[in-house]
Amino acid sequence: MSGPVSPIDVAPASAGPPVPPPGAPSPVAAGPELEVVEGRTADVGGIPVRRVLPRRIRRTIGAWCFVDHLGPVAISPSSPVAVGPHPHTGLATVTWLLRGRQVHRDSLGSEQVLRPGELNLMSAGHGVAHAEESENYQGELHGVQLWVAQPEHTRHGPPAFAHHADLPVARFGATEATVLLGDFDGNVSPARTDTALVGVDLALRSGGTVLPLRRDFEHGLVVLTGSVEVGAQVLRPGRLGYLGAGHDELSLRADESARVLLLGGEPLGDELVMWWNFVARSRAEIDAARADWQAGADRFGAVATTARRIPAPEQPWVTG
């Protein structure tokens, strides 16, 4: 499951400082440090998602530039996930399931079943296409799709795909931390990273926990199940909690069990231009990628699937 980013999520690059759309909730202050940003509901391939990044008031957390929390939703052969072939440039897709199963296919020839506890990582580079399908799976689907913006030295490079079935797990008191990407307190994921960042799935039990942080990273929290307290603030699904750099640790409390994503990274210096399924640095790059996709250029290749190829919409900055 991936994207797309719409103008609702991010303002056009030339629009100036980000401003919340009319009627949108404002970020809630949580003392001097924590910023709580309301997400929005969206639909991806018939699956309801809570999109908490990007928002106009918070575009990135390190190189993390997109977070869709999908489900939980019932899936069956008569009500499947069927996201047809679509392109990506300049980003890595990170797919993580809490429940369910889906099949990833891409233009590199990859065909990979993804199950809970396993990680799919596809680096788009100059261009790749993929499809996500549930096929004959029946049951509940619940997970998260994330994007990581690629830096200059890899975003024009070749695409790649990797599946990781074994990830390191650390324990902090009663909290179990599965390291999806990066290094978390010396526990290093085998997944590729192009920038300094970290992504951790936290399984919390009732009570408090203290987690180590890197002072040079900014961090974000995305609650997938349950709720957690961060100081005086309560985070639930559909909200992003943002914590700037300069912190050595983070205290969390859960009244019941909860699943939370901790995302972090060095603040991104690049100005991103995000539209549809592309991450770039200019509208010209977006225009070129869209034209190549519409023309069926070799740049994106072909995906071995019967699912319908998804055409690109018109860019919002193009007028007739």
Contacts in CASP RR format, 6 or more apart in sequence:
PFRMAT RR
TARGET T0000
AUTHOR 0000-0000-0000
METHOD contacts of the structure
MODEL  1
MSGPVSPIDVAPASAGPPVPPPGAPSPVAAGPELEVVEGRTADVGGIPVR
RVLPRRIRRTIGAWCFVDHLGPVAISPSSPVAVGPHPHTGLATVTWLLRG
RQVHRDSLGSEQVLRPGELNLMSAGHGVAHAEESENYQGELHGVQLWVAQ
PEHTRHGPPAFAHHADLPVARFGATEATVLLGDFDGNVSPARTDTALVGV
DLALRSGGTVLPLRRDFEHGLVVLTGSVEVGAQVLRPGRLGYLGAGHDEL
SLRADESARVLLLGGEPLGDELVMWWNFVARSRAEIDAARADWQAGADRF
GAVATTARRIPAPEQPWVTG
1 44 0 8 1.000
1 45 0 8 1.000
1 47 0 8 1.000
1 49 0 8 1.000
1 68 0 8 1.000
1 70 0 8 1.000
1 81 0 8 1.000
1 83 0 8 1.000
1 95 0 8 1.000
1 102 0 8 1.000
1 132 0 8 1.000
1 145 0 8 1.000
2 44 0 8 1.000
2 68 0 8 1.000
2 83 0 8 1.000
2 86 0 8 1.000
2 88 0 8 1.000
2 93 0 8 1.000
2 95 0 8 1.000
2 130 0 8 1.000
2 132 0 8 1.000
2 145 0 8 1.000
2 147 0 8 1.000
2 277 0 8 1.000
3 44 0 8 1.000
3 66 0 8 1.000
3 68 0 8 1.000
3 145 0 8 1.000
3 147 0 8 1.000
3 276 0 8 1.000
3 277 0 8 1.000
4 44 0 8 1.000
4 86 0 8 1.000
4 276 0 8 1.000
4 277 0 8 1.000
5 54 0 8 1.000
5 66 0 8 1.000
5 274 0 8 1.000
5 275 0 8 1.000
5 276 0 8 1.000
5 277 0 8 1.000
6 42 0 8 1.000
6 276 0 8 1.000
7 316 0 8 1.000
8 21 0 8 1.000
8 40 0 8 1.000
9 40 0 8 1.000
9 51 0 8 1.000
9 54 0 8 1.000
9 55 0 8 1.000
9 56 0 8 1.000
9 274 0 8 1.000
10 18 0 8 1.000
10 54 0 8 1.000
10 56 0 8 1.000
10 59 0 8 1.000
10 274 0 8 1.000
10 275 0 8 1.000
11 18 0 8 1.000
11 19 0 8 1.000
11 56 0 8 1.000
12 316 0 8 1.000
12 317 0 8 1.000
13 271 0 8 1.000
13 273 0 8 1.000
13 282 0 8 1.000
13 283 0 8 1.000
14 317 0 8 1.000
18 56 0 8 1.000
18 57 0 8 1.000
18 59 0 8 1.000
19 56 0 8 1.000
20 26 0 8 1.000
20 56 0 8 1.000
20 57 0 8 1.000
21 56 0 8 1.000
24 38 0 8 1.000
24 56 0 8 1.000
25 38 0 8 1.000
26 57 0 8 1.000
27 35 0 8 1.000
27 36 0 8 1.000
27 37 0 8 1.000
27 38 0 8 1.000
27 57 0 8 1.000
27 58 0 8 1.000
28 35 0 8 1.000
28 36 0 8 1.000
28 233 0 8 1.000
29 35 0 8 1.000
29 36 0 8 1.000
30 36 0 8 1.000
30 230 0 8 1.000
30 231 0 8 1.000
30 232 0 8 1.000
30 233 0 8 1.000
30 241 0 8 1.000
31 232 0 8 1.000
33 243 0 8 1.000
33 244 0 8 1.000
33 247 0 8 1.000
34 230 0 8 1.000
34 231 0 8 1.000
34 233 0 8 1.000
34 241 0 8 1.000
34 242 0 8 1.000
34 243 0 8 1.000
35 58 0 8 1.000
35 241 0 8 1.000
35 242 0 8 1.000
35 243 0 8 1.000
36 233 0 8 1.000
36 235 0 8 1.000
36 239 0 8 1.000
36 240 0 8 1.000
36 241 0 8 1.000
36 242 0 8 1.000
37 52 0 8 1.000
37 55 0 8 1.000
37 57 0 8 1.000
37 58 0 8 1.000
37 239 0 8 1.000
37 240 0 8 1.000
37 241 0 8 1.000
37 242 0 8 1.000
38 55 0 8 1.000
38 238 0 8 1.000
38 239 0 8 1.000
39 50 0 8 1.000
39 51 0 8 1.000
39 52 0 8 1.000
39 55 0 8 1.000
39 238 0 8 1.000
39 239 0 8 1.000
39 240 0 8 1.000
40 50 0 8 1.000
40 51 0 8 1.000
40 55 0 8 1.000
41 48 0 8 1.000
41 49 0 8 1.000
41 50 0 8 1.000
41 51 0 8 1.000
42 48 0 8 1.000
42 49 0 8 1.000
42 50 0 8 1.000
42 51 0 8 1.000
42 68 0 8 1.000
43 49 0 8 1.000
44 68 0 8 1.000
44 70 0 8 1.000
44 83 0 8 1.000
44 145 0 8 1.000
45 81 0 8 1.000
45 82 0 8 1.000
45 83 0 8 1.000
46 81 0 8 1.000
47 70 0 8 1.000
47 71 0 8 1.000
47 73 0 8 1.000
47 81 0 8 1.000
47 141 0 8 1.000
48 70 0 8 1.000
48 71 0 8 1.000
48 73 0 8 1.000
49 68 0 8 1.000
49 69 0 8 1.000
49 70 0 8 1.000
49 71 0 8 1.000
49 145 0 8 1.000
50 68 0 8 1.000
50 69 0 8 1.000
50 237 0 8 1.000
50 238 0 8 1.000
51 67 0 8 1.000
51 68 0 8 1.000
51 69 0 8 1.000
52 67 0 8 1.000
52 69 0 8 1.000
52 222 0 8 1.000
52 238 0 8 1.000
52 239 0 8 1.000
52 240 0 8 1.000
53 59 0 8 1.000
53 60 0 8 1.000
53 61 0 8 1.000
53 64 0 8 1.000
53 65 0 8 1.000
53 66 0 8 1.000
53 67 0 8 1.000
53 222 0 8 1.000
53 240 0 8 1.000
54 60 0 8 1.000
54 65 0 8 1.000
54 66 0 8 1.000
54 274 0 8 1.000
55 240 0 8 1.000
58 240 0 8 1.000
58 242 0 8 1.000
59 65 0 8 1.000
59 272 0 8 1.000
60 149 0 8 1.000
60 268 0 8 1.000
60 272 0 8 1.000
61 218 0 8 1.000
61 219 0 8 1.000
61 220 0 8 1.000
61 242 0 8 1.000
61 263 0 8 1.000
61 264 0 8 1.000
61 265 0 8 1.000
62 195 0 8 1.000
62 197 0 8 1.000
62 217 0 8 1.000
62 218 0 8 1.000
62 263 0 8 1.000
62 264 0 8 1.000
62 265 0 8 1.000
62 266 0 8 1.000
62 267 0 8 1.000
62 268 0 8 1.000
63 148 0 8 1.000
63 149 0 8 1.000
63 150 0 8 1.000
63 151 0 8 1.000
63 194 0 8 1.000
63 195 0 8 1.000
63 197 0 8 1.000
63 265 0 8 1.000
63 266 0 8 1.000
63 268 0 8 1.000
64 146 0 8 1.000
64 147 0 8 1.000
64 148 0 8 1.000
64 149 0 8 1.000
64 197 0 8 1.000
64 263 0 8 1.000
64 264 0 8 1.000
64 265 0 8 1.000
65 91 0 8 1.000
65 147 0 8 1.000
65 148 0 8 1.000
65 149 0 8 1.000
65 268 0 8 1.000
65 272 0 8 1.000
65 274 0 8 1.000
65 279 0 8 1.000
66 91 0 8 1.000
66 145 0 8 1.000
66 146 0 8 1.000
66 147 0 8 1.000
66 274 0 8 1.000
67 144 0 8 1.000
67 145 0 8 1.000
67 146 0 8 1.000
67 222 0 8 1.000
67 240 0 8 1.000
67 261 0 8 1.000
67 263 0 8 1.000
68 144 0 8 1.000
68 145 0 8 1.000
68 146 0 8 1.000
69 143 0 8 1.000
69 144 0 8 1.000
69 222 0 8 1.000
69 224 0 8 1.000
69 237 0 8 1.000
69 238 0 8 1.000
70 141 0 8 1.000
70 142 0 8 1.000
70 143 0 8 1.000
70 144 0 8 1.000
70 145 0 8 1.000
71 141 0 8 1.000
71 142 0 8 1.000
71 143 0 8 1.000
72 98 0 8 1.000
72 99 0 8 1.000
72 140 0 8 1.000
72 141 0 8 1.000
72 142 0 8 1.000
73 140 0 8 1.000
73 141 0 8 1.000
73 142 0 8 1.000
74 139 0 8 1.000
74 140 0 8 1.000
74 141 0 8 1.000
75 81 0 8 1.000
75 100 0 8 1.000
75 134 0 8 1.000
75 137 0 8 1.000
75 138 0 8 1.000
75 139 0 8 1.000
75 140 0 8 1.000
75 141 0 8 1.000
76 138 0 8 1.000
76 139 0 8 1.000
77 135 0 8 1.000
77 136 0 8 1.000
77 138 0 8 1.000
80 133 0 8 1.000
80 134 0 8 1.000
80 135 0 8 1.000
80 137 0 8 1.000
81 102 0 8 1.000
81 132 0 8 1.000
81 133 0 8 1.000
81 134 0 8 1.000
81 141 0 8 1.000
82 133 0 8 1.000
82 134 0 8 1.000
82 307 0 8 1.000
82 308 0 8 1.000
83 131 0 8 1.000
83 132 0 8 1.000
83 133 0 8 1.000
83 307 0 8 1.000
83 310 0 8 1.000
84 131 0 8 1.000
84 132 0 8 1.000
84 133 0 8 1.000
84 303 0 8 1.000
84 305 0 8 1.000
84 307 0 8 1.000
84 308 0 8 1.000
84 309 0 8 1.000
84 310 0 8 1.000
85 107 0 8 1.000
85 129 0 8 1.000
85 130 0 8 1.000
85 131 0 8 1.000
85 302 0 8 1.000
85 303 0 8 1.000
85 305 0 8 1.000
85 307 0 8 1.000
85 309 0 8 1.000
85 310 0 8 1.000
86 129 0 8 1.000
86 130 0 8 1.000
86 131 0 8 1.000
86 277 0 8 1.000
86 309 0 8 1.000
86 310 0 8 1.000
87 127 0 8 1.000
87 128 0 8 1.000
87 129 0 8 1.000
87 277 0 8 1.000
87 278 0 8 1.000
87 289 0 8 1.000
87 292 0 8 1.000
87 293 0 8 1.000
87 300 0 8 1.000
87 312 0 8 1.000
88 122 0 8 1.000
88 124 0 8 1.000
88 127 0 8 1.000
88 128 0 8 1.000
88 129 0 8 1.000
88 130 0 8 1.000
88 277 0 8 1.000
88 278 0 8 1.000
88 279 0 8 1.000
89 124 0 8 1.000
89 125 0 8 1.000
89 126 0 8 1.000
89 127 0 8 1.000
89 128 0 8 1.000
89 155 0 8 1.000
89 277 0 8 1.000
89 278 0 8 1.000
89 279 0 8 1.000
89 280 0 8 1.000
89 285 0 8 1.000
89 289 0 8 1.000
90 124 0 8 1.000
90 125 0 8 1.000
90 126 0 8 1.000
90 127 0 8 1.000
90 149 0 8 1.000
90 150 0 8 1.000
90 155 0 8 1.000
90 278 0 8 1.000
90 279 0 8 1.000
90 280 0 8 1.000
91 124 0 8 1.000
91 125 0 8 1.000
91 147 0 8 1.000
91 148 0 8 1.000
91 149 0 8 1.000
91 150 0 8 1.000
91 155 0 8 1.000
91 278 0 8 1.000
91 279 0 8 1.000
92 121 0 8 1.000
92 122 0 8 1.000
92 123 0 8 1.000
92 124 0 8 1.000
92 147 0 8 1.000
92 148 0 8 1.000
92 150 0 8 1.000
92 192 0 8 1.000
92 194 0 8 1.000
93 120 0 8 1.000
93 121 0 8 1.000
93 122 0 8 1.000
93 124 0 8 1.000
93 130 0 8 1.000
93 145 0 8 1.000
93 146 0 8 1.000
93 147 0 8 1.000
94 119 0 8 1.000
94 120 0 8 1.000
94 121 0 8 1.000
94 145 0 8 1.000
94 146 0 8 1.000
94 147 0 8 1.000
94 148 0 8 1.000
94 180 0 8 1.000
94 181 0 8 1.000
94 191 0 8 1.000
95 102 0 8 1.000
95 104 0 8 1.000
95 114 0 8 1.000
95 119 0 8 1.000
95 120 0 8 1.000
95 121 0 8 1.000
95 132 0 8 1.000
95 144 0 8 1.000
95 145 0 8 1.000
95 146 0 8 1.000
96 117 0 8 1.000
96 119 0 8 1.000
96 143 0 8 1.000
96 144 0 8 1.000
96 146 0 8 1.000
96 180 0 8 1.000
96 201 0 8 1.000
97 114 0 8 1.000
97 115 0 8 1.000
97 116 0 8 1.000
97 117 0 8 1.000
97 118 0 8 1.000
97 141 0 8 1.000
97 142 0 8 1.000
97 143 0 8 1.000
98 116 0 8 1.000
98 142 0 8 1.000
98 143 0 8 1.000
98 144 0 8 1.000
98 224 0 8 1.000
98 225 0 8 1.000
98 259 0 8 1.000
99 116 0 8 1.000
99 140 0 8 1.000
99 141 0 8 1.000
99 142 0 8 1.000
99 143 0 8 1.000
100 115 0 8 1.000
100 116 0 8 1.000
100 137 0 8 1.000
100 139 0 8 1.000
100 140 0 8 1.000
100 141 0 8 1.000
100 142 0 8 1.000
101 113 0 8 1.000
101 114 0 8 1.000
101 115 0 8 1.000
101 134 0 8 1.000
101 137 0 8 1.000
101 141 0 8 1.000
102 113 0 8 1.000
102 114 0 8 1.000
102 132 0 8 1.000
102 133 0 8 1.000
102 134 0 8 1.000
102 137 0 8 1.000
102 141 0 8 1.000
103 111 0 8 1.000
103 112 0 8 1.000
103 113 0 8 1.000
103 114 0 8 1.000
103 132 0 8 1.000
103 133 0 8 1.000
103 134 0 8 1.000
103 135 0 8 1.000
104 110 0 8 1.000
104 111 0 8 1.000
104 112 0 8 1.000
104 113 0 8 1.000
104 114 0 8 1.000
104 120 0 8 1.000
104 122 0 8 1.000
104 130 0 8 1.000
104 131 0 8 1.000
104 132 0 8 1.000
104 161 0 8 1.000
105 111 0 8 1.000
105 112 0 8 1.000
105 130 0 8 1.000
105 131 0 8 1.000
105 133 0 8 1.000
105 303 0 8 1.000
105 304 0 8 1.000
105 305 0 8 1.000
106 122 0 8 1.000
106 128 0 8 1.000
106 129 0 8 1.000
106 130 0 8 1.000
106 131 0 8 1.000
106 159 0 8 1.000
106 161 0 8 1.000
106 303 0 8 1.000
107 128 0 8 1.000
107 129 0 8 1.000
107 130 0 8 1.000
107 159 0 8 1.000
107 300 0 8 1.000
107 301 0 8 1.000
107 302 0 8 1.000
107 303 0 8 1.000
108 128 0 8 1.000
108 159 0 8 1.000
108 160 0 8 1.000
108 161 0 8 1.000
109 303 0 8 1.000
109 304 0 8 1.000
110 122 0 8 1.000
110 130 0 8 1.000
110 161 0 8 1.000
111 304 0 8 1.000
112 120 0 8 1.000
112 161 0 8 1.000
112 163 0 8 1.000
114 120 0 8 1.000
114 163 0 8 1.000
117 165 0 8 1.000
117 167 0 8 1.000
117 178 0 8 1.000
118 163 0 8 1.000
118 164 0 8 1.000
118 165 0 8 1.000
119 163 0 8 1.000
119 164 0 8 1.000
119 167 0 8 1.000
119 180 0 8 1.000
119 189 0 8 1.000
119 191 0 8 1.000
120 161 0 8 1.000
120 162 0 8 1.000
120 163 0 8 1.000
121 161 0 8 1.000
121 162 0 8 1.000
121 163 0 8 1.000
121 164 0 8 1.000
121 181 0 8 1.000
121 191 0 8 1.000
121 192 0 8 1.000
122 128 0 8 1.000
122 130 0 8 1.000
122 159 0 8 1.000
122 160 0 8 1.000
122 161 0 8 1.000
122 162 0 8 1.000
123 150 0 8 1.000
123 154 0 8 1.000
123 159 0 8 1.000
123 160 0 8 1.000
123 161 0 8 1.000
123 192 0 8 1.000
123 194 0 8 1.000
124 150 0 8 1.000
124 159 0 8 1.000
125 150 0 8 1.000
125 154 0 8 1.000
125 155 0 8 1.000
125 156 0 8 1.000
125 157 0 8 1.000
125 158 0 8 1.000
125 159 0 8 1.000
126 155 0 8 1.000
126 156 0 8 1.000
126 157 0 8 1.000
126 158 0 8 1.000
126 159 0 8 1.000
126 299 0 8 1.000
127 159 0 8 1.000
127 289 0 8 1.000
127 299 0 8 1.000
127 300 0 8 1.000
128 159 0 8 1.000
128 300 0 8 1.000
128 301 0 8 1.000
129 293 0 8 1.000
129 300 0 8 1.000
129 301 0 8 1.000
129 302 0 8 1.000
129 303 0 8 1.000
130 303 0 8 1.000
131 303 0 8 1.000
131 305 0 8 1.000
131 307 0 8 1.000
133 305 0 8 1.000
133 307 0 8 1.000
134 141 0 8 1.000
142 224 0 8 1.000
143 224 0 8 1.000
144 222 0 8 1.000
144 224 0 8 1.000
144 261 0 8 1.000
146 263 0 8 1.000
147 279 0 8 1.000
148 181 0 8 1.000
148 193 0 8 1.000
148 194 0 8 1.000
148 195 0 8 1.000
148 197 0 8 1.000
149 155 0 8 1.000
149 195 0 8 1.000
149 268 0 8 1.000
149 270 0 8 1.000
149 272 0 8 1.000
149 279 0 8 1.000
150 194 0 8 1.000
150 195 0 8 1.000
150 279 0 8 1.000
151 194 0 8 1.000
151 195 0 8 1.000
151 270 0 8 1.000
152 270 0 8 1.000
153 194 0 8 1.000
154 194 0 8 1.000
155 279 0 8 1.000
160 192 0 8 1.000
162 191 0 8 1.000
162 192 0 8 1.000
164 189 0 8 1.000
164 190 0 8 1.000
164 191 0 8 1.000
166 190 0 8 1.000
167 178 0 8 1.000
167 179 0 8 1.000
167 180 0 8 1.000
167 189 0 8 1.000
167 190 0 8 1.000
167 191 0 8 1.000
168 178 0 8 1.000
168 179 0 8 1.000
168 187 0 8 1.000
168 188 0 8 1.000
168 189 0 8 1.000
169 176 0 8 1.000
169 177 0 8 1.000
169 178 0 8 1.000
169 179 0 8 1.000
169 187 0 8 1.000
170 176 0 8 1.000
170 177 0 8 1.000
170 179 0 8 1.000
170 184 0 8 1.000
170 185 0 8 1.000
170 186 0 8 1.000
170 187 0 8 1.000
171 177 0 8 1.000
172 209 0 8 1.000
172 210 0 8 1.000
172 211 0 8 1.000
173 209 0 8 1.000
174 204 0 8 1.000
174 205 0 8 1.000
174 207 0 8 1.000
174 208 0 8 1.000
174 209 0 8 1.000
175 202 0 8 1.000
175 203 0 8 1.000
175 204 0 8 1.000
175 205 0 8 1.000
175 209 0 8 1.000
175 211 0 8 1.000
175 252 0 8 1.000
176 202 0 8 1.000
176 203 0 8 1.000
177 184 0 8 1.000
177 187 0 8 1.000
177 200 0 8 1.000
177 201 0 8 1.000
177 202 0 8 1.000
177 203 0 8 1.000
177 211 0 8 1.000
177 262 0 8 1.000
178 200 0 8 1.000
178 201 0 8 1.000
178 203 0 8 1.000
179 187 0 8 1.000
179 188 0 8 1.000
179 189 0 8 1.000
179 198 0 8 1.000
179 199 0 8 1.000
179 200 0 8 1.000
180 189 0 8 1.000
180 191 0 8 1.000
180 199 0 8 1.000
180 200 0 8 1.000
180 201 0 8 1.000
181 189 0 8 1.000
181 191 0 8 1.000
181 193 0 8 1.000
181 197 0 8 1.000
181 198 0 8 1.000
181 199 0 8 1.000
182 188 0 8 1.000
182 189 0 8 1.000
182 191 0 8 1.000
182 193 0 8 1.000
182 197 0 8 1.000
182 198 0 8 1.000
182 199 0 8 1.000
183 189 0 8 1.000
183 198 0 8 1.000
184 198 0 8 1.000
184 199 0 8 1.000
184 200 0 8 1.000
184 212 0 8 1.000
185 212 0 8 1.000
189 199 0 8 1.000
195 265 0 8 1.000
195 266 0 8 1.000
195 268 0 8 1.000
196 216 0 8 1.000
196 217 0 8 1.000
196 265 0 8 1.000
196 266 0 8 1.000
197 217 0 8 1.000
197 263 0 8 1.000
197 264 0 8 1.000
197 265 0 8 1.000
197 266 0 8 1.000
198 214 0 8 1.000
198 217 0 8 1.000
198 262 0 8 1.000
198 263 0 8 1.000
198 264 0 8 1.000
198 265 0 8 1.000
199 261 0 8 1.000
199 262 0 8 1.000
199 263 0 8 1.000
199 264 0 8 1.000
200 261 0 8 1.000
200 262 0 8 1.000
200 263 0 8 1.000
201 259 0 8 1.000
201 260 0 8 1.000
201 261 0 8 1.000
202 211 0 8 1.000
202 252 0 8 1.000
202 258 0 8 1.000
202 259 0 8 1.000
202 260 0 8 1.000
202 261 0 8 1.000
202 262 0 8 1.000
203 257 0 8 1.000
203 258 0 8 1.000
203 259 0 8 1.000
204 228 0 8 1.000
204 252 0 8 1.000
204 254 0 8 1.000
204 257 0 8 1.000
204 258 0 8 1.000
204 259 0 8 1.000
204 260 0 8 1.000
205 254 0 8 1.000
205 257 0 8 1.000
206 254 0 8 1.000
206 255 0 8 1.000
206 256 0 8 1.000
206 257 0 8 1.000
207 253 0 8 1.000
207 254 0 8 1.000
207 255 0 8 1.000
208 251 0 8 1.000
208 252 0 8 1.000
208 253 0 8 1.000
208 254 0 8 1.000
209 251 0 8 1.000
209 252 0 8 1.000
209 253 0 8 1.000
210 249 0 8 1.000
210 250 0 8 1.000
210 251 0 8 1.000
210 252 0 8 1.000
211 249 0 8 1.000
211 250 0 8 1.000
211 251 0 8 1.000
211 252 0 8 1.000
211 262 0 8 1.000
212 248 0 8 1.000
212 249 0 8 1.000
213 219 0 8 1.000
213 243 0 8 1.000
213 247 0 8 1.000
213 248 0 8 1.000
213 249 0 8 1.000
213 250 0 8 1.000
214 264 0 8 1.000
214 265 0 8 1.000
215 245 0 8 1.000
215 246 0 8 1.000
215 247 0 8 1.000
215 248 0 8 1.000
216 245 0 8 1.000
216 246 0 8 1.000
216 266 0 8 1.000
217 245 0 8 1.000
217 264 0 8 1.000
217 265 0 8 1.000
217 266 0 8 1.000
218 242 0 8 1.000
218 243 0 8 1.000
218 244 0 8 1.000
218 245 0 8 1.000
218 264 0 8 1.000
218 265 0 8 1.000
218 266 0 8 1.000
218 267 0 8 1.000
219 242 0 8 1.000
219 243 0 8 1.000
219 244 0 8 1.000
219 247 0 8 1.000
219 250 0 8 1.000
219 262 0 8 1.000
219 263 0 8 1.000
219 264 0 8 1.000
219 265 0 8 1.000
220 240 0 8 1.000
220 241 0 8 1.000
220 242 0 8 1.000
220 243 0 8 1.000
220 262 0 8 1.000
220 263 0 8 1.000
220 264 0 8 1.000
221 228 0 8 1.000
221 230 0 8 1.000
221 235 0 8 1.000
221 240 0 8 1.000
221 241 0 8 1.000
221 243 0 8 1.000
221 252 0 8 1.000
221 260 0 8 1.000
221 261 0 8 1.000
221 262 0 8 1.000
221 263 0 8 1.000
222 238 0 8 1.000
222 240 0 8 1.000
222 241 0 8 1.000
222 260 0 8 1.000
222 261 0 8 1.000
222 263 0 8 1.000
223 235 0 8 1.000
223 236 0 8 1.000
223 237 0 8 1.000
223 238 0 8 1.000
223 239 0 8 1.000
223 258 0 8 1.000
223 259 0 8 1.000
223 260 0 8 1.000
224 237 0 8 1.000
224 258 0 8 1.000
224 259 0 8 1.000
224 260 0 8 1.000
224 261 0 8 1.000
225 237 0 8 1.000
225 257 0 8 1.000
225 258 0 8 1.000
225 259 0 8 1.000
226 236 0 8 1.000
226 237 0 8 1.000
226 254 0 8 1.000
226 256 0 8 1.000
226 257 0 8 1.000
226 258 0 8 1.000
226 259 0 8 1.000
227 234 0 8 1.000
227 235 0 8 1.000
227 236 0 8 1.000
227 254 0 8 1.000
227 255 0 8 1.000
227 256 0 8 1.000
227 258 0 8 1.000
228 234 0 8 1.000
228 235 0 8 1.000
228 252 0 8 1.000
228 253 0 8 1.000
228 254 0 8 1.000
228 258 0 8 1.000
228 260 0 8 1.000
229 235 0 8 1.000
229 252 0 8 1.000
229 253 0 8 1.000
229 254 0 8 1.000
229 255 0 8 1.000
230 241 0 8 1.000
230 250 0 8 1.000
230 251 0 8 1.000
230 252 0 8 1.000
231 251 0 8 1.000
231 253 0 8 1.000
233 241 0 8 1.000
235 241 0 8 1.000
235 260 0 8 1.000
243 250 0 8 1.000
245 267 0 8 1.000
250 262 0 8 1.000
252 260 0 8 1.000
270 281 0 8 1.000
271 281 0 8 1.000
272 279 0 8 1.000
272 280 0 8 1.000
272 281 0 8 1.000
273 279 0 8 1.000
273 280 0 8 1.000
273 281 0 8 1.000
273 282 0 8 1.000
273 283 0 8 1.000
273 285 0 8 1.000
273 286 0 8 1.000
274 280 0 8 1.000
275 286 0 8 1.000
275 315 0 8 1.000
275 316 0 8 1.000
276 286 0 8 1.000
276 290 0 8 1.000
276 312 0 8 1.000
276 313 0 8 1.000
278 285 0 8 1.000
278 286 0 8 1.000
278 289 0 8 1.000
278 290 0 8 1.000
280 286 0 8 1.000
280 289 0 8 1.000
283 315 0 8 1.000
283 317 0 8 1.000
286 315 0 8 1.000
287 315 0 8 1.000
289 299 0 8 1.000
290 312 0 8 1.000
290 315 0 8 1.000
292 299 0 8 1.000
292 300 0 8 1.000
293 300 0 8 1.000
293 312 0 8 1.000
294 311 0 8 1.000
294 312 0 8 1.000
END
